[in-house]
Amino acid sequence: LSRHAALWALKGVVIDRLSVARIAAGLAVAWNTANDAILATGQQLLINDPTRLDGVRVIGVDEHVWSHTRRRSKYVTVIIDLTPIRDGTGPSRLLDMVPGRSKKVFKTWLEGQTAQFRDGVEVVAMDGFSGFKTATAEELPEATAVMDPFHVVALAGEKIDQCRQRVQQATLGHRGRSGDPLYGIRRVLHTGADLLTDKQITRLKAVFARDEHVEVEATWGIYQRIVAAYRHPDRASGKKALQAVIDDLTQEVPTQLTELITLGRTLKRRALDVLAYFDHPGTSNGPTEAI
């Protein structure tokens, strides 16, 4: 293929979101011919660009389920440039995708970058996976690790589900079914308190009025405090509110609230990373999840 044809094919895939089959039909060539040209041109113009990583100061790292079969490694590690999001200059940008999910995978990727790149990274947004945290500490000792709100809130929401399911089994002896009180509010429990309608508030009060649901209510209360801390318009006040939640979860929590105990252990272990978000606003792995 001519250089012009290969460039047209690359733009068709990257910009216009055309399939390789459509590109091949447009060029009247075989699928493999078009695909090879697109990969080679993309490698030359996009991946091998020596300036591609210039100016990257904030990155996001997360795992993604790439393959849903047992024949190959199912996970890849995704690295995203979040600098434009933090600066408000544009969308996030995909930097790389590496097969596997481990400390070694991310550490090896960081080792493969230039010293100039590593020295320029100021913040790394991540989830609760300790491997990403350790790799960051070893390869980017001057960078700040941030456990972003997306994953903190998701972790707290997971504890609500686990508590609801446990209480469901203890009180009714089966999984949630249509008509069961706790099953009926499973989605409402994940809604921020300030967004609840009057009808939803009435449903919650009716379920929480039953003594056997007190553990769900307590777990829901912690979830709402975490959400409210992140939504606080003043970052210093939000940070103080979330610190209070962490302190409460690491003190005398009743033994029956097993989900809150495990949540408290995680938040205590990663407290510096969790609270660092308030000092680095806009550092969220939400764009990483989107990509």
C-alpha positions as CSV (number, residue, x, y, z in Angstrom):
1,L,0.0,0.0,0.0
2,S,1.1,3.6,-0.6
3,R,2.0,5.8,2.3
4,H,-1.2,7.8,1.7
5,A,-3.4,4.7,1.7
6,A,-1.8,3.4,4.9
7,L,-2.3,6.8,6.6
8,W,-5.9,6.9,5.4
9,A,-6.4,3.4,6.9
10,L,-4.9,4.4,10.2
11,K,-7.1,7.5,10.5
12,G,-10.1,5.4,9.6
13,V,-9.5,3.1,12.5
14,V,-8.3,5.6,15.1
15,I,-10.4,8.6,14.3
16,D,-13.5,7.4,12.5
17,R,-13.7,4.1,14.4
18,L,-14.1,2.0,11.2
19,S,-13.4,-1.7,11.4
20,V,-10.4,-3.2,9.6
21,A,-12.9,-5.1,7.4
22,R,-14.4,-1.8,6.2
23,I,-10.9,-0.4,5.6
24,A,-9.9,-3.4,3.6
25,A,-13.1,-3.2,1.5
26,G,-12.4,0.5,0.9
27,L,-8.9,-0.2,-0.3
28,A,-9.9,-3.4,-2.2
29,V,-7.2,-5.5,-0.4
30,A,-7.3,-8.5,1.9
31,W,-8.0,-8.0,5.6
32,N,-4.5,-9.0,6.6
33,T,-3.0,-6.5,4.2
34,A,-5.0,-3.7,5.7
35,N,-4.4,-4.8,9.3
36,D,-0.6,-5.1,8.8
37,A,-0.4,-1.6,7.2
38,I,-2.5,-0.1,10.1
39,L,-0.3,-1.7,12.8
40,A,2.9,-0.7,11.1
41,T,1.9,2.9,10.5
42,G,0.4,3.2,14.0
43,Q,3.7,1.8,15.4
44,Q,5.7,4.4,13.5
45,L,3.5,7.5,14.0
46,L,1.9,6.9,17.4
47,I,3.8,4.5,19.5
48,N,7.4,5.2,18.4
49,D,6.9,8.9,18.6
50,P,9.8,10.1,20.9
51,T,7.8,13.0,22.3
52,R,4.7,10.8,23.1
53,L,5.5,10.7,26.9
54,D,6.7,14.3,27.2
55,G,4.9,16.4,29.8
56,V,3.3,13.4,31.6
57,R,3.0,14.4,35.3
58,V,-0.1,12.4,36.5
59,I,-0.7,8.8,35.5
60,G,-3.4,6.3,36.3
61,V,-2.9,2.6,36.5
62,D,-5.5,-0.2,36.7
63,E,-6.1,-3.7,35.6
64,H,-8.6,-4.7,32.9
65,V,-10.1,-8.1,32.0
66,W,-8.9,-8.4,28.4
67,S,-9.7,-12.0,27.7
68,H,-12.8,-13.9,29.0
69,T,-11.5,-17.3,28.2
70,R,-9.1,-19.6,30.0
71,R,-6.7,-20.1,27.1
72,R,-4.7,-16.9,27.8
73,S,-3.8,-14.4,30.5
74,K,-7.1,-12.6,31.2
75,Y,-5.7,-9.4,32.6
76,V,-3.8,-6.5,31.2
77,T,-2.4,-3.5,33.1
78,V,-3.5,-0.2,31.6
79,I,-1.5,3.0,32.1
80,I,-3.2,6.3,31.4
81,D,-2.0,9.9,31.2
82,L,-4.3,11.9,33.5
83,T,-2.3,15.2,33.2
84,P,-4.9,16.8,30.8
85,I,-7.7,16.0,33.2
86,R,-5.9,17.4,36.2
87,D,-4.9,20.6,34.3
88,G,-8.4,20.9,32.6
89,T,-6.8,21.0,29.1
90,G,-8.4,17.9,27.6
91,P,-9.3,14.2,27.9
92,S,-7.1,11.5,29.3
93,R,-4.8,9.6,27.0
94,L,-3.9,5.9,26.8
95,L,-0.1,5.4,27.2
96,D,0.2,1.6,27.2
97,M,-1.4,-1.7,27.9
98,V,0.8,-4.5,29.3
99,P,-0.1,-8.2,29.6
100,G,-0.6,-9.4,33.2
101,R,-1.5,-7.8,36.5
102,S,1.1,-7.7,39.2
103,K,3.7,-5.5,40.9
104,K,6.3,-6.9,38.5
105,V,4.3,-5.9,35.4
106,F,4.0,-2.3,36.4
107,K,7.5,-2.1,37.9
108,T,9.0,-3.5,34.7
109,W,7.0,-1.0,32.6
110,L,8.3,1.9,34.7
111,E,11.9,0.6,34.5
112,G,11.6,0.6,30.7
113,Q,10.8,4.3,30.6
114,T,13.4,7.1,30.6
115,A,14.8,8.7,33.7
116,Q,13.3,12.0,32.5
117,F,9.8,10.4,32.4
118,R,10.1,8.9,35.8
119,D,11.4,12.1,37.4
120,G,8.5,14.0,35.8
121,V,5.7,11.9,37.3
122,E,4.3,13.6,40.3
123,V,1.1,11.6,41.1
124,V,0.0,8.1,40.4
125,A,-3.8,7.3,40.7
126,M,-4.6,3.7,41.5
127,D,-7.0,1.3,43.2
128,G,-6.4,-0.7,46.4
129,F,-4.1,-3.3,44.8
130,S,-0.9,-3.2,46.8
131,G,1.3,-4.3,43.9
132,F,0.8,-1.0,42.1
133,K,1.5,0.8,45.3
134,T,4.8,-1.0,45.9
135,A,5.9,-0.6,42.3
136,T,5.3,3.1,42.5
137,A,7.2,3.4,45.8
138,E,10.2,1.6,44.4
139,E,10.4,3.2,40.9
140,L,8.8,6.6,41.6
141,P,10.0,7.5,45.1
142,E,9.2,11.2,44.7
143,A,5.7,10.6,43.3
144,T,2.5,10.7,45.4
145,A,0.3,7.6,45.3
146,V,-3.4,8.4,45.3
147,M,-6.1,5.8,46.0
148,D,-8.8,7.6,44.0
149,P,-12.4,8.2,45.1
150,F,-13.8,5.9,42.4
151,H,-12.2,2.9,44.0
152,V,-12.7,4.0,47.6
153,V,-16.4,4.5,47.1
154,A,-16.7,1.2,45.1
155,L,-14.9,-0.6,48.0
156,A,-17.4,0.8,50.5
157,G,-20.3,0.0,48.2
158,E,-19.0,-3.6,48.0
159,K,-19.2,-3.9,51.8
160,I,-22.8,-2.7,51.7
161,D,-23.6,-5.5,49.3
162,Q,-21.8,-8.1,51.4
163,C,-23.5,-7.0,54.6
164,R,-26.9,-6.9,53.0
165,Q,-26.4,-10.5,51.6
166,R,-25.2,-11.8,54.9
167,V,-28.1,-10.3,56.8
168,Q,-30.5,-11.6,54.1
169,Q,-29.3,-15.1,54.6
170,A,-29.4,-14.8,58.4
171,T,-32.9,-13.5,58.6
172,L,-34.7,-15.3,55.7
173,G,-32.4,-18.2,55.0
174,H,-32.1,-17.6,51.2
175,R,-30.7,-15.2,48.6
176,G,-32.6,-12.1,47.8
177,R,-35.8,-12.5,46.0
178,S,-38.4,-10.1,44.6
179,G,-40.5,-8.9,47.6
180,D,-37.7,-9.3,50.2
181,P,-37.2,-6.0,52.0
182,L,-33.4,-5.9,51.7
183,Y,-33.4,-7.0,48.1
184,G,-35.9,-4.3,47.2
185,I,-33.5,-1.5,48.3
186,R,-30.3,-3.0,46.9
187,R,-29.9,-0.1,44.4
188,V,-31.2,2.6,46.7
189,L,-28.4,1.7,49.2
190,H,-25.8,2.9,46.6
191,T,-27.5,6.3,46.0
192,G,-26.1,9.3,47.7
193,A,-28.3,10.6,50.5
194,D,-28.6,14.0,48.9
195,L,-30.0,12.4,45.8
196,L,-32.6,10.2,47.4
197,T,-36.3,10.9,46.5
198,D,-39.0,11.1,49.2
199,K,-40.2,7.7,48.1
200,Q,-36.7,6.2,48.4
201,I,-36.2,7.7,51.9
202,T,-39.5,6.3,53.0
203,R,-38.5,2.8,51.8
204,L,-35.2,3.0,53.5
205,K,-36.7,4.1,56.8
206,A,-39.2,1.3,56.7
207,V,-36.4,-1.3,56.2
208,F,-34.1,0.2,58.7
209,A,-36.9,0.3,61.3
210,R,-36.6,-3.5,61.7
211,D,-34.0,-4.4,64.4
212,E,-32.6,-7.3,62.3
213,H,-31.4,-4.8,59.7
214,V,-29.4,-2.6,62.0
215,E,-26.1,-3.9,60.7
216,V,-27.0,-2.9,57.1
217,E,-28.0,0.6,58.4
218,A,-24.7,1.0,60.1
219,T,-22.7,0.0,57.0
220,W,-24.9,2.2,54.9
221,G,-24.2,5.1,57.2
222,I,-20.4,4.7,56.8
223,Y,-20.8,4.5,53.0
224,Q,-22.8,7.8,53.0
225,R,-20.2,9.5,55.2
226,I,-17.5,8.5,52.7
227,V,-19.5,9.8,49.7
228,A,-20.3,13.1,51.6
229,A,-16.6,13.6,52.4
230,Y,-15.7,13.4,48.7
231,R,-18.6,15.7,47.7
232,H,-17.7,18.4,50.3
233,P,-17.1,21.7,48.5
234,D,-14.2,22.5,50.8
235,R,-11.3,20.1,50.3
236,A,-9.8,20.6,53.8
237,S,-13.2,19.9,55.4
238,G,-13.7,16.8,53.1
239,K,-10.3,15.5,54.1
240,K,-11.0,16.0,57.8
241,A,-14.4,14.2,57.4
242,L,-12.8,11.2,55.7
243,Q,-10.1,11.1,58.3
244,A,-12.8,10.9,60.9
245,V,-14.4,8.0,59.1
246,I,-11.1,6.1,59.0
247,D,-10.5,6.8,62.7
248,D,-14.0,5.5,63.6
249,L,-13.4,2.3,61.6
250,T,-10.1,1.6,63.3
251,Q,-11.4,1.9,66.9
252,E,-14.1,-0.1,68.7
253,V,-16.2,-1.5,65.9
254,P,-18.7,-4.2,67.0
255,T,-17.5,-7.6,66.1
256,Q,-20.7,-8.4,64.2
257,L,-20.0,-5.6,61.7
258,T,-17.4,-7.8,59.9
259,E,-17.6,-5.8,56.6
260,L,-16.8,-2.5,58.3
261,I,-13.9,-4.1,60.2
262,T,-12.3,-5.3,56.9
263,L,-13.0,-1.9,55.3
264,G,-11.4,-0.2,58.2
265,R,-8.2,-2.3,57.9
266,T,-7.9,-1.4,54.2
267,L,-8.5,2.3,54.7
268,K,-6.1,2.4,57.7
269,R,-3.4,0.7,55.7
270,R,-3.8,3.0,52.7
271,A,-4.8,6.2,54.7
272,L,-2.1,8.3,53.3
273,D,-3.0,7.4,49.7
274,V,-6.7,7.9,50.3
275,L,-6.3,11.3,52.0
276,A,-3.8,12.4,49.4
277,Y,-6.7,12.9,46.9
278,F,-7.7,16.1,48.7
279,D,-4.2,17.5,48.2
280,H,-4.3,16.6,44.5
281,P,-7.8,17.3,43.3
282,G,-8.9,15.9,39.9
283,T,-6.7,12.8,40.4
284,S,-9.2,10.1,39.7
285,N,-9.0,6.7,38.0
286,G,-12.5,7.3,36.6
287,P,-11.0,8.2,33.2
288,T,-8.8,5.1,33.4
289,E,-11.9,2.9,33.9
290,A,-13.7,4.7,31.0
291,I,-10.8,3.9,28.6
